[in-house]
Amino acid sequence: MANDGVGLYIHVPFCVKKCSYCSFNSVCIPEDTSGMCTALSTELIQRIDEQEMKFQTFYAGGGTPTLLPPEFWMRLIGMVQNPNLREVTIETNPAVLDAIDYSSLRLAGFNRISVGVQSFNDSNLQLLGRRHTSQEAMDTLNLIRKTGFKNISMDLMYGLPGQSLEDQKSDILNTLTFMPQHISAYELTLEAGTPMGDKGEKASEDQCVDMYNQLHDMLTEKGYIHYEVSSYALGDKYRSLHNSSYWNRTPYVGIGPSAHSFKNKKRSWNLSSIPEYESAVLNGVTPEESAEELTAENAAHEVLALGFRNVNGVDLSLIEEFGFQLDPSDIVSTGLVTRKGNLLIPDEKGMLFADHLALVAADLLKGV
């Protein structure tokens, strides 16, 4: 089959509680999840038949996908099992599962787990609308390790209103007592329509820059590789293969309400309404809400926007394939980027200002 290395994303839109900052397509879990389980399985069967794909990564996100039973995940992973499938990840939240559940997820086929800790400060957890405590987060991380997971990722957030550098340092030190194989550290984004977004409060831009730098210094000192603006890995082998497929513009298939897919020049996304999504799939109708064909200019801009976010950088030969040229000296002169052959590699500060670099570079593109 063609398309080896394709990524698969399964979106589960159910949570125990909606967080104050979250704009993702998620709702509180209903009593009966069987309709969603059937719809996800059915859409996956349809998409495999359509695309004839071998998947390299399987990523269950949400929401909180661990709210669906391990038997369901075992069936889904079994449907796409192939020799190329290397990374099988599921997201979870602290205090949701017990030892039997985590053991069952390992038996289902997951070899990587991502834990939404966000903070070890109970006041900040309450501010974020998280339902767990700092102690429950530590207990969960230890439990997951004891049940045999060897590739554990943790989510942290910074830039919260009222959060000090000392608060963030405490979060990082608590994280380092556990030394997860991967850390995703996100600056708080204020999203319209969320309680925190509507309130409009967060740390100042200067504070966020200081926190970004403190995070980088403390983690890299302990051996973590900062390979993407928000991503740290304890060695190259623990980089997220699935997330890297997004940044490298590798094809991926999205299953579930509002899930996005990308293949060739086409980006598409599913219906966001959960009832409409379930109804469409169960009636044999493709749940695609809309799609777009990327122009050469769109694609070139995308290469810039994604490339400056990670240490792989921007490949100038790709820009040329889309019919454009970029004078490397114009970007190198910013002092945020180094040229290595055909690659423009952002430095630490360059990744922080990736959006700015992408805009500058886009304005400098010239048609071949």
N, C-alpha and C positions, 0 to 999 in steps of 0.2 A: 504494500500500500504506500501511496505517497503520503506526505504530511506527517512523517515521523517527527516527534518532538513537539507536537501540538499540546497546548495546555487545556485543562478542563476545569471550569469553575461551577460549583453548585451553590446557588443562593437559597438559604433558608431564612424566611422573613419573620421568624418567631423569636421573641425574647421573653424572659420572665418579667422584665421591667424596662421601659424605654428610658435611655439615659438623657440627661439634660442638654448634651451637646450634639446628639446624634441626628443626622439628617438622612441616614440610610433607610431604605425601604424595609421597615420592620414594624411589627405590632406585637402586643402581648399575646402569648401563646393561647390558642383556643383549646377547649377540652378535647376535641377530636382533631388529630393531625393526619388522619388516614387519607383524606382527600389530597393534601399536599404531597404526601409520600407517593401516592399513586401517580399524581401529575408529574412529579420530578422523574420518576422511573420511566413513565411513558414518553416524556419529551426526550429523555436521554436515548431511548430506543429509536425514536424517530430521527434524532440527529446523527446517531451512529450510522443508521441506514443511509441517510442522505450524504454524509460527508466521507464515509469510509476512512475513519481516522484511527490511528494508533496514538494513544496519549502518553506523554512523558511525565506530566504532572496532573494530580487530582487535588483540588483545593475546595474544601467545604467551608463556606463562610456565611455571614449573615449580618444581623441576627446572631442567634446562638445555635449552631447546627447540632450540638450535643444534646439538645432537647428532643431530637428525634432518636428512636431506638437504635442501638448498635446493629440489630439484625437487619434493619433497613439499609444501613451503610454497608454491611457485608454484601448484601445483594447488589448494591450499586457498584461497589468496587469490583465485584466479580464480573459484572457486565463489561468492564473496560480493561480487565487484567490482560497484560501483554508484556513481552520481554523488555520493552522500552520504558515501562512505567517505573520511575525511579523515586519520585517524591509524592507521598500521599498525606496531605495535611488536613487537620480539622481544627477549627477555632473553638474555644470554650471560655467560660467565665469561672472564676473561683466560686466555690461553695455550691456548684450545680450538681456535681457527680460525686460518687464514692469510689472506693478501690475496685469494686466489682465492675462498675461502669467503665473505668479507665482500662482495666484489663480486657474487657470485652471490646473496646475500641481498638486495642492492639491486635486482638484476634481477628477483628473485622478487616484488618489490613492497613491501618494507619501507622506510618512510621515517623510521623512528625506531628507536633501539636503546638498550637499558638494560644497562649493564655492572656486574656485581657485584664491585666493587673491595673494599669494606668497610674497608680500611686500606692505608696505604703503609708500615706497620711490619712487618717480617718476623716478629718475635716474636709480635705480635698476630695475624698471619695464621695462624701455626702454632697458636696458642691456639684460634682459631676453626675450625681444621680445613680451612682453604682450601688448595688445591693449588698456587696460584700465588705468585710472589714480587712484591715491590714493583716491581722492574725490569720484570718481565713485564707488570704492570698498566700501567705507563707506555708500554711498547712497544705493547701492545694498543690503548690509547687513541689513540696517534698513528697506528697502522695503520688503525684504523676511520675516522679523519678523512681520511686519505689516500685511502681507497677511496670517499670521496664522501658519507658520511653527514653531513647538515647539522643533525640533531636528535639529540643524544647525551645520554643520562641516565646518571648515576653513582650507585651506592649506597655510602653510608658507614655505619659503625656507631660508636657511642660508648657509654660506660658499662661498658667491659670491666674485669674485675678487674685491678688493678695499673696501669691506664691513668691517666696524669696529664694535667693541662690542657696541659702542654707537648707531650705525645704527640699529643693531639688537634689542637693548633694546627699541628703539623707535618703531620698528615694534611690539614688544611684548606688549608695553604699549597701542598702538592703538588697538591691538587685545583685550586686557583686558577691554577697554572701552565698548566693545560689549559683552564680556563674552559668546562666543558661547558654546554650549553643548559639542563640540568635536573639537580638534585641531590636525591636522596632520602636523608635522614640519620635513621637509626633508633637509638633507645636500645636496648641489649641487653635482650631479654626472656628470662627464665629459664623454659623450657618443660619441664614434667615429662616424663620419658622420654628426654630428650636428655642427652648427657654433661655439658654445661655446666649444664643445669637441675638434674640430679641432684646435681651438686657444690655448687650453690647459691651461687656467688661472683660478685659484680659490684661495680662502683663504688658508693659510698654515694649515698643520695638527694640529699644536698647537692652532691656532686661531679657527679652527673648534671644537676642544675639549672644548675650553673656551666658545664658543657659545652654545654648547650642554649643558654645566653645567649651564650657565646663564639662558637658556630657562627652564631647569628643576627647578631651584631654584625659578624663578619668577612665573611659572605656579603652582607649587605645593604649594607655599605660598598662592595662591588664591583658593586652594581647588581642583585643578585638580589632577587626578590620572594618573601617568605615567605607563601605562600598557603594552606598547610595545615600542621598541626603538624610533619610530617616532610618537607615538600616545598618546594623552592625553584626558581624559574624565572627565567631571564635575560630577563625581559620576559613580558607576558601571553600572547603567542602561543606560548610554550613550556610553558605549563601542560599537565599531562597530561590530555588530554580523557578518556581511558579511566578513569583513577582518579577523576576528577571525577564520572563517571557513578555511581560507588558512593556518593560523598558527597552527591550531589544526588538520590539515589534514582531515577535514570533506569533503565528496564528494561535488563537485560543477560542474555545467554545464556552458560552455561558448558558447554564440551565437554571430556570427558575424565574420568578417574577422580577422584572427590571434588569435581569442579567444581560451583560453586553458580550458580543462576539466580534472577532476580527479575523478576516481571511482575505488574502490578496489585497485589493483596494477597498474592500467593503467593511464598514462597521455597522452593526445592527444591534438592536436592543429589544427585549421582550416587554410585554404589557406589564405595567407596574401594579395595577389593581389585582389583588390576590384572587377575588372571586372570578374576575374576567379571565385571568391567566388559567386558573383551574378549569373553568368551563371550556375555554378554547382547546386546551390540550386533551381533555377527556372526550371532546367531541371531534377529535381528529383534525382540528384546525391549527395551523402554525401560530404560535403565540407571539410572533414578532409584531411589535408595535410600529417600528419604523427602521429605516436604514439610510445610509449615505455612502456614496462612492467618493473616495478621497481624490481630489485633483492632485496633480504633480506638486503644486504649490502647498496644498494642505499637507501632503506627505513630507515635504522638505521641512516645513515648520514643525511638524511632529518630531522628526529626527532631532531637530535642534532642542525642542522643549524637553524631550526625554533624555537625550544624550548628555546635556549639561547637569543632569541630576545624579549621574553615577560615574564611577571611575573608569568605565569603558569609554566614556566621552562620545564625541560626535565624529562619525566617519565621513570625511569629505568626499570619498568615492561614492557614497550613497547619495549625497547631495547632487553630485554630478549625474548619477543615474536618473534623477528626477528632472534633469535639464537645467540645473543651476550651478553657479560657481560662487565660492566664498573665499575672499582673500584672507588667509590665516593670520597675516600680520595685523589686520584690523581688530581681531579678537584677542590675539596674544598681547596686544598693546594695553588691554584693560588691566593686565597684571593678575588676572584671575584664572588664566588658562595657559597650559603648556602644550606646545606642538610636539607630537611624536609620530613622525612619518605622516600618514594620512589622517591621524587622529588628533582631535583637539580635546585635551584632558583637563577638566576643571580641578583646581586645587580645593582645599578645605573651604576657603571662603567662597570660591567659585560655585561650589555646590549649594551653599547657602543662598547665593544670589542667582540661582539657575534661571529663574523666570526672567530676570533682567537681562542676563546674557542671551537668552533665546530671542528676546525682543530686539536687542541690538543686532544680533546676527541676522535675524529675519529682514531687517531694514537694509542690510548690506548685501543680500542675495542679488545676483545678476544672472539673467538668462544666458545660456550657452549660445 
